[in-house]
């Protein structure tokens, strides 16, 4: 089917091409009667403007890309929701790309986004060594903002949560509950957020509590079940009485495995997650979790990117750091110390 052109709109409405362009882009400068005649013609002919071509001629797009580690993780769903609210309010479109925690896949996404000349990129990188790729985007006039990750650079904005503090909050909570042998489940440790949570957790317990670290290949429910099985297979006398998981999906997997093994939560083992996704409160045993302000993360990151995109000469790069908070539920309820064990 032949596409109606702007020239046909102008001819049918009896106006110049410039007048049609003004109706589309600066309607306030066109007389009301003329503007209405052009709009009626547009509707009658079914004309649809080729916005992508116009944007490419102008050298910029109105599409903001969000590159996340795992689109199946509800944490990132909430981050995207917050970002999309700000992006949509600014009249731009949101596109979500899933790296799947795969560096090669992340690179392919970034190459395509660069070719598409997107307005900007919000990204949670797979690892901390992505400076060259992200700097290349910035050199092409495509702003980049790190989400859920500090940038450590003066020339790049970031929005993150203090994960070291989050780990410390988790450690303090379990120690105050009387646990003297605990486990940390999370990985891979190349993910900076996981490493920071582990760092804060072990620092809070150093000298007070024995910590066993179970490194997981991913941050998924399946990996949580594997970690739970590894811990459940230990001799009951040596088994940790509490497990801190690097995210809630792991915690849900650990809970599933403990339930399958008839290991009672929290009486036999307490479980503490991280993120406080909606599923945490809805679990069979409601999970305690270290809450991140997920939608606020996305919204703040999008606002920084839009500001840089619209006013690059006046923009000042900033690093926003949110504070996590503990949400206590049934999975870490106060326990009775086991006979013969400290606590």
C-alpha positions in Angstrom: 0.0 0.0 0.0 1.4 3.4 -1.0 2.3 5.7 1.9 0.8 9.2 1.9 3.5 11.9 1.7 3.7 15.2 3.4 3.6 16.8 -0.1 0.2 15.2 -0.7 -1.1 16.6 2.6 0.1 20.1 1.6 -1.5 19.8 -1.8 -4.9 18.5 -0.5 -5.0 21.2 2.3 -4.0 23.9 -0.1 -1.0 25.0 2.0 2.8 25.0 1.7 5.1 22.2 2.9 6.4 24.6 5.5 2.9 25.1 6.9 2.4 21.4 7.3 5.8 21.1 9.0 4.8 23.9 11.4 1.5 22.2 12.2 3.4 19.0 13.1 6.3 20.6 15.0 5.3 24.1 16.0 1.5 24.3 15.8 1.3 27.4 17.9 2.7 29.5 15.0 -0.1 28.5 12.6 -3.5 30.2 12.5 -6.2 28.2 14.1 -8.3 27.8 11.0 -5.4 26.7 8.9 -4.1 24.4 11.5 -7.4 22.7 11.8 -7.7 22.3 8.0 -4.2 20.6 7.9 -5.1 18.3 10.8 -8.4 17.3 9.1 -6.5 16.5 5.9 -3.9 14.4 7.8 -6.7 12.4 9.3 -8.6 12.0 6.0 -5.5 10.8 4.1 -4.2 8.6 7.0 -0.8 10.4 6.9 1.7 9.1 9.5 4.9 11.1 10.0 8.2 9.2 9.6 9.6 10.2 12.9 12.6 7.9 12.7 13.8 9.5 9.5 13.4 12.9 10.9 15.4 12.0 14.0 18.2 10.4 12.0 18.5 13.6 9.9 18.7 15.6 13.1 21.4 13.1 14.4 19.5 12.0 17.4 16.7 9.6 18.4 14.0 9.7 21.0 14.6 6.2 22.2 16.3 5.4 25.5 17.7 1.9 25.9 17.9 0.0 29.2 20.4 -2.9 29.2 19.7 -5.2 32.2 21.4 -8.3 33.5 18.3 -10.5 33.7 15.0 -9.5 32.3 13.3 -12.4 34.2 14.4 -10.9 37.6 11.6 -8.9 39.1 14.2 -6.5 40.5 15.0 -5.2 37.0 11.3 -5.2 36.1 10.7 -2.6 38.8 13.8 -0.6 37.9 12.6 -0.5 34.3 9.1 0.6 35.4 10.6 3.5 37.3 12.8 4.6 34.4 10.0 4.3 31.9 7.8 6.7 33.8 10.4 9.4 33.6 11.3 8.6 29.9 7.6 8.5 28.8 6.9 11.8 30.6 9.7 13.4 28.5 8.1 12.2 25.3 10.6 9.4 24.5 10.4 5.7 24.1 11.9 2.9 26.3 13.6 -0.2 24.8 14.7 -3.0 27.1 17.7 -5.2 26.2 18.6 -8.3 28.2 22.3 -9.1 28.4 21.6 -12.3 30.3 24.9 -11.7 32.2 26.7 -12.5 29.0 29.5 -10.0 28.0 29.4 -10.9 24.3 25.6 -10.4 24.2 26.0 -7.1 26.0 28.5 -6.0 23.4 26.1 -6.9 20.6 23.4 -4.8 22.2 25.7 -1.8 22.6 26.9 -2.1 19.0 23.3 -2.1 17.7 22.3 0.8 20.0 25.2 2.8 18.8 24.2 2.2 15.1 20.6 3.2 16.0 21.9 6.5 17.5 19.7 6.1 20.6 19.1 9.1 22.8 21.0 7.4 25.7 21.7 4.1 27.5 20.9 3.0 31.0 22.9 0.0 31.8 23.8 -2.5 34.6 27.1 -3.9 33.1 27.9 -7.6 33.3 31.2 -6.7 35.0 33.2 -3.7 36.1 35.5 -3.7 33.1 33.3 -2.1 30.5 34.8 1.4 30.4 36.1 1.2 26.8 32.7 0.2 25.4 30.7 2.8 27.4 33.2 5.5 26.7 32.9 4.9 22.9 29.1 5.5 23.2 29.7 8.7 25.1 32.2 9.9 22.4 29.4 9.5 19.8 27.2 11.8 21.9 25.1 9.0 23.4 24.9 9.5 27.2 25.4 6.5 29.5 24.2 6.2 33.1 25.1 3.2 35.2 22.1 1.7 37.1 22.6 -0.3 40.3 26.3 0.2 39.9 28.7 3.0 40.9 30.8 4.3 38.0 33.9 5.5 39.9 34.3 8.1 37.1 33.8 11.9 37.1 32.5 11.9 33.5 29.7 9.3 33.9 26.6 9.4 36.1 25.5 6.5 38.2 22.7 5.5 40.5 23.3 2.7 43.0 22.5 1.3 46.4 25.2 1.1 49.1 25.5 -2.7 48.9 28.4 -2.9 51.4 26.0 -1.3 53.9 23.3 -3.7 52.8 25.5 -6.7 53.5 26.5 -5.2 56.9 22.8 -4.7 57.8 22.2 -8.4 56.9 25.1 -9.5 59.1 24.1 -7.4 62.0 20.6 -8.8 61.8 21.6 -12.4 61.9 24.1 -11.9 64.6 21.5 -10.1 66.8 19.2 -13.1 66.2 21.8 -15.2 67.9 23.3 -17.1 65.0 26.9 -18.1 65.3 27.3 -20.2 62.1 25.9 -18.7 58.9 26.3 -19.0 55.2 26.4 -16.5 52.3 25.0 -17.7 49.0 25.6 -15.6 45.9 27.6 -15.3 42.7 29.4 -15.0 40.5 31.7 -12.8 42.6 32.7 -10.9 39.4 29.3 -9.1 39.8 30.3 -6.0 41.9 27.0 -5.9 43.7 27.5 -9.5 44.9 31.0 -8.9 46.0 30.0 -5.8 47.9 27.2 -7.5 49.7 29.6 -10.3 50.6 32.2 -7.8 51.8 29.7 -6.0 54.1 28.3 -9.2 55.4 31.6 -10.8 56.4 32.9 -7.5 57.9 29.8 -7.3 60.2 30.4 -10.9 61.4 34.2 -11.0 61.6 35.3 -12.2 65.0 31.8 -13.1 66.1 30.3 -15.6 63.7 31.6 -18.4 61.4 30.7 -17.7 57.8 30.6 -20.3 55.0 30.5 -18.9 51.4 28.6 -20.8 48.7 29.4 -19.2 45.3 26.5 -19.6 42.8 26.9 -19.5 39.0 23.9 -17.2 38.6 21.4 -15.2 40.7 18.5 -17.4 40.0 16.0 -19.7 41.8 17.6 -22.7 40.3 21.0 -21.6 41.6 19.4 -21.0 45.0 18.1 -24.6 45.1 21.6 -25.9 44.3 23.1 -23.8 47.1 20.4 -25.0 49.4 21.1 -28.6 48.6 24.8 -28.1 49.3 24.1 -26.7 52.7 21.4 -29.2 53.5 23.8 -32.1 52.7 26.1 -30.9 55.5 26.1 -32.8 58.8 23.3 -31.2 60.9 25.7 -30.5 63.7 27.9 -28.5 61.2 25.1 -26.9 59.2 24.7 -23.1 59.3 21.6 -22.0 61.2 21.1 -19.0 58.9 21.7 -18.2 55.2 22.1 -14.7 53.7 21.4 -14.8 49.9 22.7 -12.2 47.5 19.2 -11.7 46.1 15.6 -12.8 46.7 15.5 -15.3 43.8 18.4 -17.2 45.4 16.6 -17.0 48.7 13.4 -18.4 47.2 15.4 -21.3 45.7 17.0 -22.0 49.1 13.6 -22.0 50.7 12.2 -24.4 48.1 15.1 -26.8 48.8 14.8 -26.6 52.5 11.1 -27.3 52.3 11.7 -30.3 50.1 14.3 -31.6 52.6 11.9 -31.0 55.5 14.3 -28.6 57.1 12.1 -26.1 58.9 12.4 -22.3 58.2 13.2 -20.5 60.4 13.4 -23.0 63.3 16.2 -25.1 61.7 17.6 -22.5 59.4 16.8 -18.8 58.9 16.9 -17.3 55.4 17.5 -13.7 54.5 17.2 -12.3 51.0 18.1 -9.0 49.2 16.1 -6.7 47.0 12.6 -7.3 48.6 10.8 -8.1 45.4 7.1 -8.7 45.7 7.5 -12.5 45.7 9.5 -12.2 49.0 6.5 -11.3 51.0 4.3 -13.8 49.1 6.5 -16.8 49.7 5.3 -19.9 51.7 7.4 -18.6 54.5 7.5 -14.8 54.0 11.1 -13.8 53.5 13.0 -11.2 55.4 15.0 -9.1 52.9 17.3 -6.1 52.5 15.1 -3.7 50.5 16.4 -1.7 47.6 14.3 1.3 46.3 13.9 -0.4 42.9 11.7 2.1 41.0 13.5 5.1 42.5 16.7 3.7 41.1 15.3 3.6 37.6 13.6 6.9 37.8 16.7 8.7 39.2 18.9 7.2 36.5 16.5 8.2 33.7 16.3 11.7 34.9 20.0 12.0 34.9 20.2 10.7 31.4 17.5 12.9 30.1 19.1 15.9 31.6 22.5 15.1 30.0 20.8 14.4 26.7 18.9 17.6 26.6 21.5 19.9 28.1 24.9 18.3 27.6 26.7 21.7 27.9 25.2 22.4 31.3 25.0 18.9 32.7 27.0 18.0 35.8 27.7 14.3 36.3 26.4 13.0 39.6 26.6 9.8 41.6 23.4 9.0 43.5 23.7 6.5 46.3 20.5 5.2 48.0 20.5 3.5 51.4 19.1 0.0 51.8 16.8 -1.0 54.6 16.0 -4.2 56.4 12.5 -5.7 56.2 12.0 -8.4 58.8 9.5 -11.2 58.2 8.9 -14.8 59.3 12.0 -16.4 57.7 14.4 -14.8 60.2 12.1 -14.9 63.3 13.9 -15.3 66.6 15.2 -18.8 67.0 15.9 -21.1 69.9 19.6 -21.9 70.2 20.4 -25.5 69.6 21.6 -27.6 72.6 25.4 -27.6 72.8 25.8 -24.6 70.5 26.6 -21.0 71.3 23.9 -18.4 71.1 
